[in-house]
Amino acid sequence: MTRQQKMAKSAAMIATFTLLSKGLGFIREVLIASRYGSGMETDTYFVAMSSTVIIMTTIGSALNTTLIPIFSEIGQKKGKEGRLRYLNNILNIVFFISLILAIVSYIASPLVIKVMAKGFRGEQFDLAVGLNRIGLPIIVFLGFTHVLSGYLHSLQIFGPHAIMGIPYNFIFLIFLLFFAEGKSIGMLMLVSVLASATQFLIQIPATRNTGYRYSLNVNLRDPYIKRALYLVFPVLLGSSVQQLNVIIDKTLASDLVEGSISALSYASRINDLIISVFIAAITTVVFPMLSEASSRNDVKGTVKILNQGVSIILLITVPASIGILILGHPLVQVFFERGAFSADASIMTSGALIYYSIGLVAIALRSMLNKVFYSLQDTKTPMINGVIGVLLNVILNLMLIGSMQHRGLALATSISTIITTITLLYRLRIKMGPLGIVGMVVSFVKTLLASLVMGFFVYMIYYRIGVFLPQTKLIQLLILLAAIGVGVIVYFLMLMVVMRKELKMLLRTVVRR
């Protein structure tokens, strides 16, 4: 098996398990909506959860990115035993750091909630502080999770990381299906802690199979510890910038009507499903190819891979965006509207979803462009671009929130993403020279044309034919599935008309890889 085949196989495995995990995660969100609705308690839970995990998620992701090359270098220079000693050392250090963070967070919890949700008062504020403190063990678990993932990835062991979302979501599903009735939102946070623990526990067997045995040894003088600290900060800054938009949106939403934070959270889940499954799979395959081409200073090869990646992304995200614009409300109704999740909550959530979908294409393209910069060992440009994105988002939030409420926050995110994606493409053009932008625009126009025709048929089936049928839940679901099914068929037929050559080339490329 060639290197490219191994990469493709790993990417396919990751994509498959990610899809399963995200599917389970989506069911989890549906059940949370059904059991707890979209109101004060869920607003408070989502804020408290974000407050709990956002710091360690950011640090952990930076750690994971930094540790992979370090583990690889240690393995080459000091062999298996050296790598195992470093793993033990970094695990102990991360444990003590995350424990200190948890203790500090416990003390500072009221201040954190004031920053994260300045609109919370009285009972809601106290509840947020309490939930935040209950969830603090998650910080320690996430620290272990990211270190073990970095270690296993350095050995090209991807299975445990790929499947860890499955037990995580199963814990939630068991609770929500069988035990949630009549339970407080505090119990949901306790379940969140338990679920987070499974993410590192599932990696332990694979770690032990590599020969690792834990010992309480800490060596702060290890030069590779200093190396990790030096490398982690630029990555950390870049990751932190991306999290700021989440904090800002939820902080501003806390001053809006009850349910605004929940509406934004539920809506983002649908967009994230597309990005984290399909786009992540594409970038997983493309990134090593970009890195290999860049290491050879093969500019033409890099540009070719970039254009292929962009074309595939457009094929997925443009019709998805058009589909959500047309079917946003019925999708939310089908997925979420049951139990405590009311019709008003569906309207609020679908409003946010529709405005988020406007930026769906740009989010995916920005992810691809960031990978190109990383392959060129340029992490500064994406970080600066991210800072610009946050500033734009803040300005647009303040401009739109008054007239559009939570929908304005979603639209601001989309507009800022579109602008920063165009800016990033411009910076890459300056850095690398011609990128085939005209070809990208042509692909976009062709894909948009096919998607608009698809959208027409979807609209006619759901909103014109569907109104003559009985408006029961089952019939609505069947009409929705029929509209989507016909839309998919029409879309691919249109692709064969407007971009037959590009589609055949892309299919050959994917199959070959």
Beta strands, then each sheet from edge to edge (+ up, - down):
end
